Amino acid sequence: MKHFFRAFSGRFKVPALYLSLLWWLLPCYMQAQQEGTAVYTNTIFGAPEVTVARNGSVWTITGKKQIVRFNEKDFLIHIKAGPEQWQLFPSQPGDLVIEKDQKEVKLRLSDATVKHTEYFNTGYSVGIKLTAGGWKGSGLKLFFTMALEGPSEELVFTTAAEEKGEGVQRIDWPAALEASAVDYTLLSNIRGVLLPRNWPKAYHPIRTSEKDGTITSTDRSEVESNVIESWSMSWWGFQKGAAAMMVIVETPDDAAYQFHHPAGGPTVIGPRWQESLGKLRYPRTARFCFFDKGNYVSMAKRYRQYAIESGLFVPLKNKVAIQPEVGALIGTPIVRSGILTNYNPEGARWNRDPDSRHSVVSFDEKAREFRRWKDAGLKKLMVVLTGWPKLGYDRQHPDVLPPAPEAGGWQGMRRLSDTLRSLGYLLGLHDQYRDYYTDAPSFDTQFAIHEASADRPPSVFPGTRFGDSKQGVIPYMDYWDGGKMSYLNGRLMLGHMKKNYQWLFDHQIQPQASYLDVFGYVPPDEDFNPQNRLTRTGALNERKKLYLWAKAHLGIVGTETACDWTVPYVDFSSPLRARNGITVPLWDLVYHDALLTTYNPDDLYGLLNAGLPQFGRNTKVDAASLALIERMSRLNKRLAFTEMTNHEFLNTDFTRERTTFEDGTTVTIDWNKKSVIINPEIK
């Protein structure tokens, strides 16, 4: 045939280029004539052995393990993974939200008037690509791919956009799983929740505030990435019979998820992509992983593999090798100990909590207390000192120095620091660089977070929960001890941290640790201020700088209830437990040997997860409390560097459970008896 085209070209003077194009287009034309059917077989060496077929509006991706069907008309996706079937909802009204002429417009993905689906082959993944556009009044063009990848044939979805004039505010793609036959949904919010399909209470990851499932009506907080209540890790999963499926969000910085669980279920959850400074901006990726036989442990271990490969997982042993001071924290109990509480008389808390407006313990009194603890037999301790700033806890951040004058000022804080060092105790400072108080000497609205529009309600967490206000484009909250505050742009945080610690160093106060409040709990803040424009990714990167600076100049770094983006930079974290659903240690199945989590010494979860004991200032240090502290400390010292390999419930009502660690240690808890068995027992 090629020789015929060459001869035809020479005889009739038709340019060879045109005939070459005809040669390549002819098979496509012939396929198009076969009543809308086509078959594509991958021939690239090393790529999955996958065949893609089209029959009218339905495309089928067939691998050795998975079969995926996509209907171009309604975007319905059906997956046969090994022995099990999984189906996603079709496109729904509002699954695409754009901003046009400064107004949000809700659209439906499947209402695109222009749709073009084609064979898609990267050389390592094989599937289809859909280009969609033509929504009424919009020049937006969206690009969706779904492809099987690797020997396990994981199904990878990508989403990208060409934004002209309007910006994508939200896309729900792929759709949520139709879960009427799912037995359990696994959520990584808090530290891990198992939610039965027919769980009798209403459940919302971030807005369920009561144990009975009651949703606080005034709480406008929404699910978004890197809020510990939304997720501590960027994955969720499902168990159906012996089979399981999980979703890993590989681009988590501007992600969220669709969620609904009414009383009695079922649970509806699926990926959601949020804007970045008003546009989609970059491709988003979600990975579906399938297990013929598996459960939440299988899912957690798959995510651990992802965390290792992506750099999220940094073992504690590596942190100790880089910064030996971290080794002193292993098995060392922690106490949060306060100096000054001093509510701002102009703040809402002054009237809300009048009995606790002011209290002070001097630095010298604290030093004497810690000497008594040492004499009582508390051999090791890290003190996380709170309320040490000039006006006390949560006052005038980020301008916190000099140390509280009414507690002894510079000299008193230095004597306390020297005392702790002489006792062999560690000193860490509770510190804060996000909350930006309006009475701070350096407060200036040009450095506060600016939202996109003055016309919309404020949306910064946790003001959406505790009550907020807005002046122009700047959101405010008045809830904590310090009164009215906004939120500091991330680019300015490190400068304030350097300023404060240099002042401490100049006065011969050298803490060994910094506990950076809220960073691991709350989401990163976008800033639309043209002077300090910052994406969520940029905000996370700015927070990382503070962790790294503290690591370099102090040694040990702590954070509040860590999300997994903090793991490479942080050594210890406070815990948080779900008030609804069934608690499962998903976090520890992934990160137990990467970061220390603290627990009250009498908390059986602390033993189940081999955590680090932490107690409050009102704890009486006596023989009974020392025995509890010592037991958890020794278990932590044994297992801090050891992977948690398994967790299992030992009865159907979830009242007996067991964790297993890499060295063979098991911890069995009976919640009815309030008993624990450690095997082999701690000596």
C-alpha positions in Angstrom: 0.0 0.0 0.0 2.8 2.4 0.9 4.5 1.7 -2.5 1.1 2.5 -4.2 1.0 5.9 -2.5 4.5 6.7 -3.5 3.7 5.8 -7.2 0.5 7.8 -7.0 2.3 10.8 -5.7 4.9 10.7 -8.4 2.5 10.3 -11.3 -0.1 12.8 -10.2 2.2 15.3 -8.5 0.3 15.0 -5.1 2.7 16.0 -2.2 4.0 13.0 -0.4 3.3 14.6 3.0 -0.5 14.7 2.3 -0.4 11.1 1.3 1.5 10.1 4.4 -1.1 11.8 6.5 -3.8 9.9 4.6 -1.9 6.7 5.4 -2.0 7.4 9.1 -5.6 8.7 9.2 -7.1 5.8 7.1 -7.1 3.3 10.1 -8.9 5.9 12.3 -11.4 6.5 9.5 -12.0 2.8 9.1 -12.5 2.3 12.9 -15.0 5.1 13.0 -17.0 3.4 10.4 -17.4 0.3 12.5 -20.6 1.5 14.2 -18.7 3.5 16.9 -16.5 0.6 18.0 -12.8 0.5 18.3 -10.2 -1.7 20.0 -6.7 -0.6 21.1 -4.1 -3.0 22.3 -1.0 -1.8 24.1 2.3 -2.9 22.4 4.8 -0.9 24.5 7.2 -3.2 26.3 6.9 -3.0 30.1 3.5 -1.3 30.2 0.5 -3.1 31.6 -1.1 -5.6 29.2 -4.2 -3.6 28.8 -6.8 -3.5 26.0 -9.1 -0.5 25.5 -12.3 -0.9 23.6 -15.1 1.5 22.6 -18.7 0.5 21.9 -20.7 3.7 21.3 -20.5 5.9 24.4 -19.0 3.1 26.6 -15.3 2.6 26.9 -13.8 -0.5 28.5 -10.3 -0.8 29.9 -9.4 -4.5 30.3 -6.3 -5.6 32.2 -5.3 -9.0 33.6 -6.9 -8.1 37.0 -9.2 -5.1 36.5 -11.9 -4.2 34.1 -13.1 -0.6 34.1 -16.1 0.7 32.2 -16.8 4.4 31.6 -19.9 5.9 30.0 -19.2 9.1 28.2 -22.8 10.2 28.5 -23.3 10.3 32.3 -19.7 9.7 33.4 -20.7 6.5 35.2 -17.7 4.3 36.2 -17.9 0.6 37.0 -14.9 -1.4 38.2 -14.5 -5.2 38.4 -11.5 -5.7 40.5 -10.7 -9.4 40.9 -13.8 -11.1 42.5 -15.5 -7.8 43.5 -17.5 -5.1 41.8 -17.2 -1.4 42.6 -19.4 1.4 41.1 -19.1 5.1 41.3 -22.1 7.5 41.1 -22.8 9.1 37.7 -22.2 12.8 37.3 -24.3 15.0 39.6 -25.5 18.6 39.5 -22.9 20.8 41.1 -20.0 18.4 40.6 -18.3 21.3 38.8 -18.2 24.8 40.3 -16.6 27.7 38.5 -16.2 31.4 39.2 -17.5 33.7 36.5 -17.9 37.5 36.8 -17.1 37.1 40.6 -20.0 34.7 41.1 -19.9 31.0 41.7 -21.7 29.0 39.0 -22.6 25.4 39.6 -22.5 23.1 36.6 -22.6 19.4 35.9 -19.6 17.6 34.4 -21.7 15.4 32.1 -23.5 18.4 30.7 -20.5 19.3 28.6 -21.6 19.7 25.0 -18.2 18.9 23.7 -16.8 15.5 24.7 -13.9 13.7 23.1 -12.6 10.4 24.5 -9.5 8.7 23.1 -7.0 6.0 23.8 -4.4 7.1 26.4 -1.0 5.5 26.9 1.9 7.0 28.8 4.2 4.1 28.2 3.7 2.9 31.8 -0.1 3.2 32.2 -2.9 2.5 29.8 -6.5 3.8 29.7 -8.5 6.7 28.2 -8.4 10.5 28.1 -11.6 12.6 28.0 -11.5 16.2 26.9 -14.7 18.1 27.9 -16.0 21.6 27.3 -18.8 23.6 26.0 -20.7 24.3 29.2 -23.2 27.1 28.7 -21.5 30.5 29.0 -18.1 29.0 29.7 -14.9 28.6 27.7 -13.5 26.1 30.2 -11.9 23.0 28.9 -11.2 20.0 31.2 -9.0 17.0 30.7 -9.6 13.7 32.6 -7.6 10.5 32.3 -8.1 7.1 33.9 -5.5 4.4 33.4 -4.4 1.1 34.8 -0.8 1.3 36.1 1.8 -1.2 37.3 1.6 -5.0 38.0 -1.2 -4.4 40.5 -3.2 -2.5 37.9 -4.0 0.4 40.2 -6.5 2.8 38.6 -5.1 6.3 38.4 -7.3 9.4 37.7 -5.9 12.8 36.7 -7.8 16.1 36.4 -6.5 19.2 34.6 -8.0 22.4 33.2 -7.5 25.1 30.6 -9.1 28.1 32.3 -10.1 31.1 30.2 -11.7 33.9 32.0 -13.3 31.7 34.6 -11.6 29.7 37.3 -12.4 26.3 38.6 -13.5 26.5 42.2 -14.3 22.8 42.8 -14.4 19.5 40.9 -15.8 16.3 42.2 -13.9 13.8 40.1 -13.9 10.8 40.1 -17.3 10.6 41.7 -18.1 9.1 45.1 -18.4 5.4 45.5 -21.9 3.9 45.5 -21.6 2.3 48.9 -24.9 0.6 49.6 -23.2 -2.8 49.7 -20.0 -1.7 51.5 -19.5 -3.2 54.9 -17.1 -0.5 56.3 -15.6 2.8 55.3 -12.1 3.6 56.7 -11.4 7.2 57.4 -8.0 8.6 58.3 -9.5 11.6 60.1 -8.2 12.0 63.7 -6.0 8.9 64.0 -8.3 6.5 62.2 -12.0 5.6 62.2 -13.8 2.5 61.1 -17.4 3.5 60.1 -19.9 0.6 59.5 -22.2 1.2 56.6 -25.3 1.2 58.9 -23.7 3.2 61.7 -26.7 4.5 63.6 -25.4 8.0 64.3 -25.0 10.8 61.9 -21.3 11.3 61.1 -19.4 14.3 59.7 -15.6 14.2 59.9 -15.1 17.9 60.9 -18.6 19.1 62.0 -19.7 16.2 64.2 -19.1 17.7 67.7 -21.2 15.4 69.9 -20.9 11.7 70.7 -24.5 11.1 69.7 -23.8 12.4 66.2 -25.4 15.9 66.7 -24.1 18.4 64.2 -23.4 21.8 65.6 -25.7 24.1 63.7 -23.4 27.1 63.9 -20.3 25.3 62.7 -19.7 26.1 59.0 -16.3 24.2 58.9 -15.9 22.1 55.8 -13.8 19.1 55.0 -10.5 20.2 53.5 -7.0 18.7 53.4 -4.5 18.9 56.2 -7.1 19.5 58.9 -6.6 16.7 61.4 -10.3 16.2 61.7 -10.7 15.8 58.0 -7.7 13.6 57.6 -4.4 12.9 59.2 -3.3 11.1 56.0 -4.5 11.6 52.5 -6.4 8.3 51.9 -9.6 6.5 52.7 -10.9 3.1 51.9 -13.7 0.5 51.8 -14.2 -3.1 52.8 -16.8 -5.3 51.2 -16.7 -8.9 52.3 -13.1 -10.2 51.9 -12.2 -7.5 49.4 -11.1 -3.9 49.9 -10.4 -0.8 47.9 -8.7 2.5 48.9 -8.2 5.9 47.4 -4.9 7.7 47.8 -5.0 11.4 47.1 -1.5 12.1 45.5 -2.0 15.9 45.2 -3.3 16.7 48.7 -2.5 20.4 49.2 -5.6 21.7 47.5 -7.8 18.6 48.0 -10.9 17.6 50.1 -13.6 15.0 49.8 -17.3 14.8 49.2 -18.9 13.3 52.3 -22.3 12.3 53.7 -23.3 9.8 56.4 -26.8 10.2 57.8 -28.0 8.3 60.8 -28.1 4.7 59.6 -25.9 5.3 56.6 -24.6 4.5 54.1 -21.4 6.5 53.8 -20.8 8.6 50.7 -17.2 9.7 50.1 -15.2 10.7 47.0 -12.4 13.0 45.9 -12.9 16.8 45.6 -10.4 19.2 44.1 -10.3 22.7 45.4 -9.1 25.9 43.8 -5.6 27.3 44.3 -5.8 31.1 44.4 -9.0 30.9 42.4 -8.1 28.3 39.8 -7.4 24.6 39.4 -3.9 25.6 38.1 -2.2 22.2 38.1 -3.1 18.5 37.4 -4.6 16.6 40.3 -4.2 12.9 40.9 -6.1 10.2 42.8 -5.1 6.5 42.9 -7.5 3.6 43.4 -5.9 0.5 44.9 -7.6 -2.9 45.0 -7.2 -5.9 47.3 -8.8 -9.3 46.5 -8.4 -10.1 50.2 -7.7 -7.2 52.5 -8.8 -4.9 55.3 -7.8 -1.6 56.9 -4.4 -3.1 57.8 -3.8 -3.9 54.1 -4.8 -0.3 53.2 -2.6 1.3 55.9 0.4 -0.8 54.7 -0.2 0.2 51.1 -0.2 3.9 52.2 2.9 3.3 54.3 4.6 2.1 51.0 3.3 5.3 49.3 4.6 7.4 52.2 8.1 5.8 52.1 8.3 6.2 48.3 7.1 9.8 48.4 9.4 10.9 51.2 6.6 11.5 53.8 7.9 8.6 55.9 11.2 9.4 57.8 12.0 6.8 60.5 12.7 8.0 64.0 16.0 6.2 63.9 17.0 8.5 61.0 15.9 11.5 62.9 18.0 10.4 65.9 21.0 9.8 63.6 20.8 13.4 62.2 19.9 15.0 65.5 21.0 12.9 68.5 19.0 15.1 70.9 15.9 13.4 69.6 17.2 10.1 71.1 16.8 11.7 74.6 13.1 12.0 74.0 12.5 8.2 73.5 10.7 6.9 76.6 10.8 10.4 78.3 7.5 11.6 79.8 6.3 15.0 78.9 4.4 17.6 81.0 2.6 20.7 79.8 3.2 23.2 82.5 1.8 26.7 82.5 3.1 30.0 83.9 0.6 32.8 83.2 -3.1 32.7 82.2 -4.3 36.3 81.5 -7.4 36.8 79.4 -7.7 39.9 77.3 -10.5 42.0 79.0 -11.6 43.1 75.5 -11.9 39.5 74.3 -15.0 37.3 74.2 -13.4 34.8 76.6 -13.3 37.3 79.4 -17.1 37.1 79.8 -17.5 33.5 78.7 -15.1 32.1 81.3 -15.0 34.6 84.2 -13.6 32.2 86.8 -10.4 31.6 84.9 -9.4 35.1 83.8 -6.1 35.2 85.6 -3.6 32.9 87.3 0.1 32.9 87.6 2.9 30.6 88.9 6.3 32.1 89.0 9.3 30.6 87.1 10.9 30.0 90.5 7.9 28.1 91.9 8.0 25.9 88.8 11.6 25.2 89.4 10.9 24.1 93.0 8.0 21.9 91.8 10.3 20.1 89.3 12.9 19.5 92.0 10.2 17.8 94.1 9.3 15.6 91.2 12.9 14.6 90.8 13.2 13.8 94.4 9.9 11.7 94.2 11.5 9.5 91.6 10.7 11.0 88.2 14.1 10.4 86.6 13.4 11.8 83.1 11.1 14.6 81.9 10.5 17.0 79.1 8.8 20.2 80.2 6.7 21.9 77.5 6.3 25.4 79.1 3.2 27.3 78.3 2.1 30.8 79.2 5.7 32.0 79.4 5.2 35.1 77.1 4.9 38.6 78.6 1.1 38.7 78.8 0.7 35.0 79.1 -0.8 32.1 77.1 -2.2 33.0 73.7 -1.5 36.7 74.1 -0.1 39.1 71.5 1.4 36.5 69.1 3.8 36.8 67.4 5.4 39.5 69.7 5.7 37.4 72.9 8.8 38.7 74.6 10.0 39.6 77.2 9.0 36.6 79.4 6.1 37.2 81.8 7.4 40.0 84.1 4.9 39.1 86.9 6.3 35.5 86.9 9.9 36.6 87.2 10.8 38.0 83.7 14.1 37.2 82.1 16.0 36.3 85.3 13.2 34.0 86.5 12.9 32.1 83.2 16.7 31.7 83.0 16.8 30.2 86.6 14.1 27.8 85.5 16.0 26.8 82.4 19.2 26.3 84.5 17.3 24.2 87.1 15.9 21.9 84.5 19.3 21.4 83.0 20.8 20.5 86.4 18.0 18.0 87.0 18.6 16.3 83.6 15.2 17.5 82.3 14.5 18.9 78.9 12.9 22.3 78.2 10.6 22.9 75.3 8.6 26.0 74.7 5.0 26.0 73.5 5.0 28.5 70.7 2.6 29.9 68.1 3.0 31.8 64.8 -0.3 31.5 63.0 -2.7 33.4 65.2 -2.1 37.1 64.6 -3.5 39.2 67.5 -4.7 42.7 66.7 -3.1 44.1 69.9 0.3 42.7 69.0 2.8 45.6 68.6 3.7 44.4 65.0 0.1 43.8 63.9 -0.6 45.3 60.5 -3.4 44.3 58.1 -1.0 44.1 55.2 0.5 41.1 56.8 -2.7 39.4 57.7 -4.3 36.7 55.4 -6.5 38.3 52.7 -9.4 36.2 51.3 -10.5 36.4 47.7 -13.6 38.5 48.2 -15.1 40.9 50.7 -18.6 39.8 49.6 -18.4 36.2 50.9 -18.5 35.0 54.5 -15.1 34.3 56.1 -13.9 30.8 55.5 -10.7 30.3 57.5 -10.8 27.4 60.0 -11.4 27.5 63.0 -13.3 30.7 62.8 -15.9 28.8 60.9 -16.4 26.8 64.1 -15.9 29.3 67.0 -17.4 32.4 65.4 -15.8 34.8 63.0 -16.1 38.2 61.4 -14.7 40.0 58.4 -13.5 43.5 57.7 -13.1 43.9 53.9 -11.2 40.8 52.8 -9.5 40.1 56.2 -11.1 37.4 58.4 -11.0 37.7 62.2 -11.9 35.5 65.1 -12.4 36.3 68.8 -12.4 33.1 70.9 -9.0 32.4 72.6 -7.4 34.1 75.6 -5.9 36.9 73.5 -9.1 38.2 72.1 -9.5 39.4 68.5 -7.1 38.0 66.0 -6.5 37.4 62.4 -4.1 35.0 60.7 -0.4 35.8 59.9 0.8 35.3 56.3 3.1 32.3 56.3 6.0 34.2 54.7 6.4 36.3 57.8 6.4 33.5 60.4 10.0 32.5 60.3 11.3 36.0 60.8 9.3 36.3 64.0 10.5 32.9 65.2 14.1 33.9 64.6 13.6 37.2 66.4 12.0 35.6 69.5 14.6 32.8 69.9 17.5 35.0 69.3 16.3 37.2 72.1 16.1 34.1 74.3 19.6 33.0 73.3 21.0 36.4 74.1 19.7 36.0 77.6 21.3 32.6 78.0 18.0 30.7 77.7 18.5 27.7 75.5 15.5 25.4 75.1 16.0 21.9 73.7 12.7 21.8 71.9 9.9 23.9 70.3 6.3 22.7 70.3 4.7 24.6 67.5 1.0 25.0 68.2 -1.8 24.4 65.6 0.6 23.8 62.6 -0.2 20.1 62.4 -3.9 20.6 63.2 -5.2 23.4 60.9 -5.0 23.7 57.1 -2.5 26.0 55.4 -3.8 29.5 54.6 -4.2 30.9 51.1 -3.4 34.6 50.9 -4.9 36.6 48.0 -3.1 39.8 48.9 -1.0 40.8 45.8 1.8 41.9 48.1 2.0 38.5 49.9 0.2 36.1 47.6 0.5 32.6 48.9 -0.9 29.3 47.8 -1.7 26.5 50.3 1.4 24.6 49.0 3.5 27.8 49.6 2.0 28.1 53.1 3.0 24.5 54.0 6.5 25.2 52.7 6.7 28.2 55.0 5.6 26.1 58.0 8.3 23.6 57.1 10.9 26.3 57.4 10.0 26.9 61.1 10.2 23.2 61.8 13.6 23.0 60.1 14.9 26.1 61.9 13.8 24.7 65.3 15.5 21.4 64.4 18.8 23.1 63.5 18.9 25.5 66.5 17.1 23.6 69.3 17.1 19.9 68.4 13.6 18.5 69.1 10.4 19.6 67.3 6.8 19.0 68.4 3.5 19.9 66.9 -0.2 19.7 67.6 -1.9 16.5 66.4 0.3 16.0 63.3 -1.0 15.5 59.8 1.4 13.4 57.7 3.0 16.3 55.8 4.6 17.2 59.2 6.2 13.8 59.7 9.6 14.4 58.0 10.1 17.5 60.2 8.6 16.6 63.6 9.6 14.3 66.4 6.5 14.2 68.7 2.9 15.1 68.5 -0.2 15.4 70.7 -3.0 12.9 70.2 -6.7 13.4 69.2 -9.4 10.7 69.3 -12.6 10.4 67.4 -15.8 11.1 69.4 -17.9 9.1 66.9 -17.3 5.9 64.9 -15.0 3.1 65.9 -11.4 4.0 66.6 -8.7 2.1 64.7 -4.9 2.9 64.8 -4.5 3.7 61.1 -2.0 6.4 61.9 0.2 4.1 63.9 0.0 1.3 61.3 1.6 3.8 59.0 3.8 6.1 61.1 4.3 4.5 64.5 8.1 4.3 64.1 8.4 7.7 62.4 6.9 10.0 65.1 6.1 9.8 68.8 2.5 10.4 69.9 1.8 11.4 73.5 -1.0 10.0 75.7 -2.1 10.4 79.3 -0.4 7.7 81.4 -3.7 6.1 82.4 -5.0 6.0 78.8 -5.1 2.4 77.5 -4.7 3.7 73.9 -1.3 4.9 74.9 -0.3 1.3 75.7 -2.1 -0.1 72.7 -0.1 2.2 70.5 3.1 2.2 72.6 2.9 5.9 72.9 4.8 8.4 75.0 3.3 9.4 78.4 2.2 13.1 78.8 0.5 14.5 81.8 -0.9 17.8 82.9 0.3 20.3 85.5 -2.4 19.1 88.0 -1.1 15.5 88.0 0.0 14.4 91.4 3.5 12.8 91.1 3.3 9.9 93.5 4.0 6.2 93.5 0.8 5.3 91.7 1.2 7.9 88.9 4.9 7.1 88.6 4.1 3.4 88.1 1.8 4.3 85.2 4.3 6.7 83.7 7.1 4.2 84.0 5.2 1.4 82.3 4.2 3.5 79.3 7.7 4.9 79.1 9.4 1.5 79.1 7.0 0.2 76.5 7.7 3.3 74.3 11.4 2.8 74.8 11.1 -0.8 73.6 8.9 -0.1 70.6 9.6 3.5 69.4 11.7 2.4 66.5 9.5 -0.6 65.7 6.8 -0.9 63.1 3.2 -1.7 64.2 2.5 -4.6 61.9 -1.1 -5.5 62.8 -4.2 -4.5 64.6 -7.2 -6.7 65.1 -10.5 -6.7 67.0 -11.0 -9.9 69.0 -14.7 -9.8 69.3 -17.7 -8.6 67.3 -18.6 -5.7 69.6 -15.1 -4.1 69.3 -14.4 -4.2 73.0 -11.3 -6.4 72.8 -8.4 -5.5 70.5 -4.8 -6.2 69.9 -1.8 -4.6 68.3 1.3 -6.5 67.1 4.7 -5.0 66.6 7.6 -6.0 64.4 9.6 -7.5 67.2 6.7 -9.8 68.2 5.4 -7.7 71.1 1.6 -7.8 71.4 -0.6 -5.4 73.4 -4.2 -6.7 74.2 -6.8 -4.3 75.6 -10.2 -5.3 77.1 -12.3 -2.2 77.4 -15.0 -3.8 79.5 -12.5 -4.9 82.1 -10.2 -1.9 81.6 -7.3 -4.3 81.4 -4.1 -4.6 79.3 -1.8 -7.5 78.7 1.6 -6.8 77.2 3.5 -9.8 75.9 6.3 -10.1 76.7 5.6 -8.0 79.8 7.6 -4.8 80.6 10.3 -5.5 83.3 
